[in-house]
Amino acid sequence: MRVGAVGVGVHAVNAILPSLPVAGIQLVATCARHLEHAEEVGRRFGAERAFDDVARMLDECEPDGVVVVVPPDQFAEVISTCIARGVPVFTEKPAANDAAEARQLADEAAAAGVPVVVGYMKRFAGAYRHARDLMRREEFGAATLGSFTWSMGPFAHRFDLRDWLFENPVHHFDLARFFFGELEDVRVTRGGVGSEYTVVVTARARSGAIVDIRANTTGSWEQRNEAVEIFGEGHSVFVDNLDTCTWRPPERPERVWRPNYTVPVAANMTGATTGFVTELEHFRDVVTNGVTCESDIASAAATLALTSDIVDQALQAS
């Protein structure tokens, strides 16, 4: 599969572009507002062409897909251009500046029959996938409670409250939907120390399960940052700091799964553990094999709508 990359900033260079060859995807062109930057990154990652215009890249290179990693206010124009030319898109989250913009893109993609895969990579991280598989087992029973933790900071010097919630905890808002479906009766409590933030979200899934999401910038950047614990009926599953999944059935022993880092195969590497490689593999399979997309632009719109509700309540609580 041949792709062009639109946006070649720090995140693209550190996380997305290095994952392409591991996912079986060839980078053939780069595109950025500054041509010299597109050329520089293209040379580094083996792209033959560089552009400062998306439409020209699509016309001259005819890629099988496009990978988009741009600021939130630039997604819509780029993705719409690709959809209009029938080119499948992998886009980093959030894929739009707000929920309404994402819904418009979803309508355009559906009308054109063009897949748009949104990179909420934690949906594709190995431990979270394993946890969802366990949760779906008959013996696990109905999910009754989900608890999500996101702790990473300090951040207030970089983002205001709205931008922080859309940039970081949005991953766990999306994960809550991934595990439990749509959330209702959303309630938000806000606190903090000094200029830092703490936010607690409680909600009810349509199944009746209760969900709570705790997020803060008062934790350490270098310590344990995230966790998810889900209870069924007698069973529970716990994902610790992204890479370790523990299944606790009603009777001992508990069972622990984590990558075997000693063995240097793709499944044990950081890209698969964090989900960056596996989300791109999913994009490839959606485009080339027609598999059902598990993180499309319509779902991204729902995550943005949920996040907007949380932001509005958090701001009102100030």
C-alpha positions, 0 to 999 in steps of 0.5 A: 500500500502506497501513501502520502503523508500530510503534516510532518511535525514532531508527532508524525516524525516520532510516532506515525511515519516510523510505524508505516513500514512495520505496518506494511505501508510505503511512504511515497510522498510528503506534504507540508505548508513549508516545502523544504520541511516536507522535503527534509522529512521525505528524505529521512523516511524514503519518500520520493516526492514532496509537496506543499499542496495536497491536491497536487500530491494526490493528482501527481502521485495517485497514492492508495491512501493518505496519512493526515497529522495536522493541527485540529483546525486543518483536518477538515480541509485536508480530509475533504480534499481526499474524500472528493478524490476518492482517496482513503484517509488515516487521520490522527485524532481528533480528526476535526476541530469539533463534533459538527465538523467531524459529522460533516466529514462522516457524511461526506465519507459515507456518501462517497464510499471512502473510508476514513480511519481515525487514529485513536490508537489505544483502541488498537493497543495490545493490552486493551484489545486483550481486555476487550476480548476477555470482557466479551467472554460469556463467563465474564458476564455483563459489564457492571462497572468501568473505571478509567484513570489518566494522570499526566502532568504538569500541563497547565503551562501548555494547554488551557482546560479545554485544549487539555481535555481534547488533547489528552484525556480524550483518549480515555473518553474514547476508550470508555466508548470502545468498551461500553458504548455510548454514555448517558447521564454524564456528570463532571466534577472539577478540582485542581491545585494551583493552575493544574487540573483534576476532572472526574466524569461519571456516566451510565452506559446504555447497558446500565453499567456505571463508568467513571473517568478520572483525569488530572495534570497533577501527576508525574509525566514520568510515573504510571500514567493510565489504567482501566479496570472493568468489572463483570459478574465475579470477573474483572480485568485490569490494564495497568499503564497500557501494556499489562492486562490482568484477568481476575476470575472469581477463583484464584489464580489471576492471569497476567498478559504482557508483551515479551519484550525480550523477543524482538518481534513486531508484536512486542515492540513499542509501536504495537504495545501503544497501538501506533503500528496496529492502527496503521495495520488496521487502516491497511486492512480496511483499504486493501481487504475491506475489513470493517473499520473499528475507528471511523470518522462517525465514531470520532464525531461521537467522541468529540461530542462527549468531550464537548459535553465534558468540557462545557460542564468542567468550565461551568464548574470553575 
